Amino acid sequence: IRYSRRAIALVFGFSTFSGLLMAEGIVSCTDLDWCVSRKNMAFIDRELEVHIEDPDPRLIYRLRPGSNAVFPLEASSGTFKVKVNSHGHRGPERPAIKGPGVFRIVVLGGSNVYGEGLSETETWPAQLEALLNRGSSVRFEVWNLGVDGYNNLQLCVLGQEAIERFEPDLVIFS
């Protein structure tokens, strides 16, 4: 029996799709992706003083609210300071309820937002806030919700939490 190329391609495509769908179902039902990811989180050997385990299995860990620590720079003899506010984010202490005339920006990301190896004012969210407020009649708040080592799912969970708690006018996902 001879089969047309179209029939073979159709059977091959359907088989591939079915196999991928089954694999996704297995991973989703068993949390296999998190079992592997949990063991490989980048924060495990760095800056433990400012991290805490999170009961949400999707987040695994977060920044420890109210923590402060000074860490050595790996490439030089200098240090950098990490200060975490009461909301569990790097940046100045601010009320959760936005004041009148404030344009609030929440920045989500991994180490590039968090500012791995940088002190507070050196992070790009802090520099963005200073730049936006220079000569502006509007007061801007740029909240640094970066967490070193976070993946996209963790950032989405943290972002949803931030939208509900802090009512930002703009969310930047980096």
ROGUNU-315671 format. One record per residue (C-alpha): residue in three letters; residue number from 1; x, y, z. Coordinates in steps of 0.02 Angstrom, whole numbers, m for minus. Layout:
# residues N
@drenro->ala, lumvex->NUM, c1->X, c2->Y, c3->Z
...
# end
This chain:
# residues 174
@drenro->ile, lumvex->1, c1->0, c2->0, c3->0
@drenro->arg, lumvex->2, c1->66, c2->171, c3->m47
@drenro->tyr, lumvex->3, c1->21, c2->323, c3->55
@drenro->ser, lumvex->4, c1->27, c2->499, c3->m11
@drenro->arg, lumvex->5, c1->152, c2->623, c3->62
@drenro->arg, lumvex->6, c1->7, c2->725, c3->126
@drenro->ala, lumvex->7, c1->m62, c2->578, c3->226
@drenro->ile, lumvex->8, c1->109, c2->538, c3->299
@drenro->ala, lumvex->9, c1->137, c2->721, c3->347
@drenro->leu, lumvex->10, c1->m36, c2->728, c3->426
@drenro->val, lumvex->11, c1->m7, c2->570, c3->530
@drenro->phe, lumvex->12, c1->168, c2->631, c3->581
@drenro->gly, lumvex->13, c1->100, c2->804, c3->630
@drenro->phe, lumvex->14, c1->m44, c2->731, c3->730
@drenro->ser, lumvex->15, c1->72, c2->608, c3->819
@drenro->thr, lumvex->16, c1->195, c2->744, c3->864
@drenro->phe, lumvex->17, c1->58, c2->859, c3->927
@drenro->ser, lumvex->18, c1->m21, c2->719, c3->1030
@drenro->gly, lumvex->19, c1->147, c2->673, c3->1107
@drenro->leu, lumvex->20, c1->186, c2->853, c3->1155
@drenro->leu, lumvex->21, c1->13, c2->875, c3->1228
@drenro->met, lumvex->22, c1->34, c2->719, c3->1335
@drenro->ala, lumvex->23, c1->206, c2->777, c3->1393
@drenro->glu, lumvex->24, c1->136, c2->947, c3->1442
@drenro->gly, lumvex->25, c1->m4, c2->863, c3->1537
@drenro->ile, lumvex->26, c1->118, c2->754, c3->1634
@drenro->val, lumvex->27, c1->229, c2->903, c3->1678
@drenro->ser, lumvex->28, c1->80, c2->1009, c3->1729
@drenro->cys, lumvex->29, c1->0, c2->874, c3->1837
@drenro->thr, lumvex->30, c1->160, c2->821, c3->1925
@drenro->asp, lumvex->31, c1->247, c2->991, c3->1946
@drenro->leu, lumvex->32, c1->400, c2->908, c3->1870
@drenro->asp, lumvex->33, c1->464, c2->1076, c3->1806
@drenro->trp, lumvex->34, c1->464, c2->1149, c3->1982
@drenro->cys, lumvex->35, c1->546, c2->995, c3->2057
@drenro->val, lumvex->36, c1->693, c2->1023, c3->1939
@drenro->ser, lumvex->37, c1->693, c2->1214, c3->1950
@drenro->arg, lumvex->38, c1->687, c2->1217, c3->2139
@drenro->lys, lumvex->39, c1->854, c2->1126, c3->2147
@drenro->asn, lumvex->40, c1->936, c2->1245, c3->2025
@drenro->met, lumvex->41, c1->886, c2->1416, c3->2092
@drenro->ala, lumvex->42, c1->1028, c2->1539, c3->2076
@drenro->phe, lumvex->43, c1->1006, c2->1623, c3->2245
@drenro->ile, lumvex->44, c1->1052, c2->1470, c3->2348
@drenro->asp, lumvex->45, c1->1235, c2->1517, c3->2371
@drenro->arg, lumvex->46, c1->1222, c2->1709, c3->2365
@drenro->glu, lumvex->47, c1->1152, c2->1845, c3->2475
@drenro->leu, lumvex->48, c1->1056, c2->1726, c3->2588
@drenro->glu, lumvex->49, c1->1036, c2->1862, c3->2720
@drenro->val, lumvex->50, c1->911, c2->1956, c3->2611
@drenro->his, lumvex->51, c1->812, c2->1805, c3->2547
@drenro->ile, lumvex->52, c1->677, c2->1702, c3->2630
@drenro->glu, lumvex->53, c1->582, c2->1546, c3->2579
@drenro->asp, lumvex->54, c1->406, c2->1580, c3->2515
@drenro->pro, lumvex->55, c1->260, c2->1464, c3->2553
@drenro->asp, lumvex->56, c1->194, c2->1489, c3->2376
@drenro->pro, lumvex->57, c1->269, c2->1342, c3->2279
@drenro->arg, lumvex->58, c1->272, c2->1448, c3->2121
@drenro->leu, lumvex->59, c1->385, c2->1580, c3->2200
@drenro->ile, lumvex->60, c1->496, c2->1466, c3->2307
@drenro->tyr, lumvex->61, c1->587, c2->1617, c3->2382
@drenro->arg, lumvex->62, c1->576, c2->1806, c3->2390
@drenro->leu, lumvex->63, c1->668, c2->1953, c3->2467
@drenro->arg, lumvex->64, c1->658, c2->1960, c3->2657
@drenro->pro, lumvex->65, c1->556, c2->2115, c3->2709
@drenro->gly, lumvex->66, c1->657, c2->2237, c3->2814
@drenro->ser, lumvex->67, c1->825, c2->2153, c3->2786
@drenro->asn, lumvex->68, c1->990, c2->2243, c3->2763
@drenro->ala, lumvex->69, c1->1160, c2->2171, c3->2721
@drenro->val, lumvex->70, c1->1329, c2->2219, c3->2650
@drenro->phe, lumvex->71, c1->1410, c2->2100, c3->2526
@drenro->pro, lumvex->72, c1->1584, c2->2094, c3->2450
@drenro->leu, lumvex->73, c1->1604, c2->2125, c3->2264
@drenro->glu, lumvex->74, c1->1679, c2->1971, c3->2181
@drenro->ala, lumvex->75, c1->1788, c2->2066, c3->2057
@drenro->ser, lumvex->76, c1->1862, c2->2195, c3->2177
@drenro->ser, lumvex->77, c1->1892, c2->2235, c3->2359
@drenro->gly, lumvex->78, c1->1735, c2->2343, c3->2367
@drenro->thr, lumvex->79, c1->1564, c2->2306, c3->2440
@drenro->phe, lumvex->80, c1->1382, c2->2340, c3->2399
@drenro->lys, lumvex->81, c1->1234, c2->2361, c3->2515
@drenro->val, lumvex->82, c1->1063, c2->2281, c3->2493
@drenro->lys, lumvex->83, c1->918, c2->2359, c3->2587
@drenro->val, lumvex->84, c1->746, c2->2280, c3->2571
@drenro->asn, lumvex->85, c1->595, c2->2383, c3->2623
@drenro->ser, lumvex->86, c1->447, c2->2321, c3->2725
@drenro->his, lumvex->87, c1->355, c2->2268, c3->2566
@drenro->gly, lumvex->88, c1->498, c2->2151, c3->2521
@drenro->his, lumvex->89, c1->573, c2->2252, c3->2378
@drenro->arg, lumvex->90, c1->732, c2->2350, c3->2352
@drenro->gly, lumvex->91, c1->702, c2->2536, c3->2366
@drenro->pro, lumvex->92, c1->644, c2->2668, c3->2488
@drenro->glu, lumvex->93, c1->504, c2->2640, c3->2612
@drenro->arg, lumvex->94, c1->338, c2->2693, c3->2533
@drenro->pro, lumvex->95, c1->155, c2->2674, c3->2578
@drenro->ala, lumvex->96, c1->61, c2->2537, c3->2484
@drenro->ile, lumvex->97, c1->m81, c2->2660, c3->2446
@drenro->lys, lumvex->98, c1->m29, c2->2780, c3->2310
@drenro->gly, lumvex->99, c1->m38, c2->2964, c3->2355
@drenro->pro, lumvex->100, c1->m124, c2->3096, c3->2249
@drenro->gly, lumvex->101, c1->m25, c2->3157, c3->2098
@drenro->val, lumvex->102, c1->91, c2->3006, c3->2099
@drenro->phe, lumvex->103, c1->126, c2->2904, c3->1942
@drenro->arg, lumvex->104, c1->180, c2->2733, c3->2005
@drenro->ile, lumvex->105, c1->288, c2->2618, c3->1898
@drenro->val, lumvex->106, c1->324, c2->2439, c3->1951
@drenro->val, lumvex->107, c1->476, c2->2357, c3->1873
@drenro->leu, lumvex->108, c1->484, c2->2166, c3->1871
@drenro->gly, lumvex->109, c1->639, c2->2067, c3->1825
@drenro->gly, lumvex->110, c1->782, c2->1959, c3->1879
@drenro->ser, lumvex->111, c1->959, c2->2010, c3->1925
@drenro->asn, lumvex->112, c1->965, c2->2155, c3->1801
@drenro->val, lumvex->113, c1->820, c2->2241, c3->1889
@drenro->tyr, lumvex->114, c1->867, c2->2184, c3->2064
@drenro->gly, lumvex->115, c1->1040, c2->2256, c3->2039
@drenro->glu, lumvex->116, c1->1155, c2->2111, c3->2073
@drenro->gly, lumvex->117, c1->1316, c2->2186, c3->2142
@drenro->leu, lumvex->118, c1->1244, c2->2362, c3->2151
@drenro->ser, lumvex->119, c1->1195, c2->2475, c3->2294
@drenro->glu, lumvex->120, c1->1020, c2->2548, c3->2297
@drenro->thr, lumvex->121, c1->1046, c2->2709, c3->2199
@drenro->glu, lumvex->122, c1->1147, c2->2619, c3->2065
@drenro->thr, lumvex->123, c1->1003, c2->2506, c3->2008
@drenro->trp, lumvex->124, c1->921, c2->2559, c3->1847
@drenro->pro, lumvex->125, c1->746, c2->2575, c3->1924
@drenro->ala, lumvex->126, c1->817, c2->2700, c3->2051
@drenro->gln, lumvex->127, c1->905, c2->2795, c3->1912
@drenro->leu, lumvex->128, c1->746, c2->2796, c3->1807
@drenro->glu, lumvex->129, c1->649, c2->2871, c3->1953
@drenro->ala, lumvex->130, c1->780, c2->3008, c3->1976
@drenro->leu, lumvex->131, c1->778, c2->3047, c3->1790
@drenro->leu, lumvex->132, c1->588, c2->3054, c3->1778
@drenro->asn, lumvex->133, c1->572, c2->3167, c3->1931
@drenro->arg, lumvex->134, c1->703, c2->3290, c3->1869
@drenro->gly, lumvex->135, c1->606, c2->3448, c3->1826
@drenro->ser, lumvex->136, c1->436, c2->3360, c3->1818
@drenro->ser, lumvex->137, c1->274, c2->3425, c3->1890
@drenro->val, lumvex->138, c1->215, c2->3244, c3->1912
@drenro->arg, lumvex->139, c1->292, c2->3141, c3->2052
@drenro->phe, lumvex->140, c1->353, c2->2972, c3->1990
@drenro->glu, lumvex->141, c1->383, c2->2819, c3->2098
@drenro->val, lumvex->142, c1->480, c2->2678, c3->2018
@drenro->trp, lumvex->143, c1->468, c2->2520, c3->2123
@drenro->asn, lumvex->144, c1->607, c2->2392, c3->2103
@drenro->leu, lumvex->145, c1->525, c2->2220, c3->2114
@drenro->gly, lumvex->146, c1->676, c2->2131, c3->2042
@drenro->val, lumvex->147, c1->725, c2->1967, c3->2125
@drenro->asp, lumvex->148, c1->889, c2->1886, c3->2081
@drenro->gly, lumvex->149, c1->865, c2->1721, c3->1990
@drenro->tyr, lumvex->150, c1->677, c2->1734, c3->1958
@drenro->asn, lumvex->151, c1->605, c2->1654, c3->1802
@drenro->asn, lumvex->152, c1->457, c2->1716, c3->1700
@drenro->leu, lumvex->153, c1->325, c2->1620, c3->1798
@drenro->gln, lumvex->154, c1->391, c2->1687, c3->1963
@drenro->leu, lumvex->155, c1->390, c2->1864, c3->1892
@drenro->cys, lumvex->156, c1->209, c2->1844, c3->1833
@drenro->val, lumvex->157, c1->155, c2->1785, c3->2006
@drenro->leu, lumvex->158, c1->248, c2->1930, c3->2088
@drenro->gly, lumvex->159, c1->177, c2->2051, c3->1959
@drenro->gln, lumvex->160, c1->m3, c2->1997, c3->1992
@drenro->glu, lumvex->161, c1->27, c2->2020, c3->2178
@drenro->ala, lumvex->162, c1->101, c2->2193, c3->2148
@drenro->ile, lumvex->163, c1->m44, c2->2248, c3->2037
@drenro->glu, lumvex->164, c1->m168, c2->2199, c3->2172
@drenro->arg, lumvex->165, c1->m71, c2->2275, c3->2319
@drenro->phe, lumvex->166, c1->8, c2->2432, c3->2246
@drenro->glu, lumvex->167, c1->m105, c2->2486, c3->2100
@drenro->pro, lumvex->168, c1->34, c2->2539, c3->1980
@drenro->asp, lumvex->169, c1->m1, c2->2651, c3->1831
@drenro->leu, lumvex->170, c1->130, c2->2559, c3->1728
@drenro->val, lumvex->171, c1->214, c2->2388, c3->1742
@drenro->ile, lumvex->172, c1->381, c2->2360, c3->1657
@drenro->phe, lumvex->173, c1->428, c2->2178, c3->1633
@drenro->ser, lumvex->174, c1->615, c2->2162, c3->1602
# end
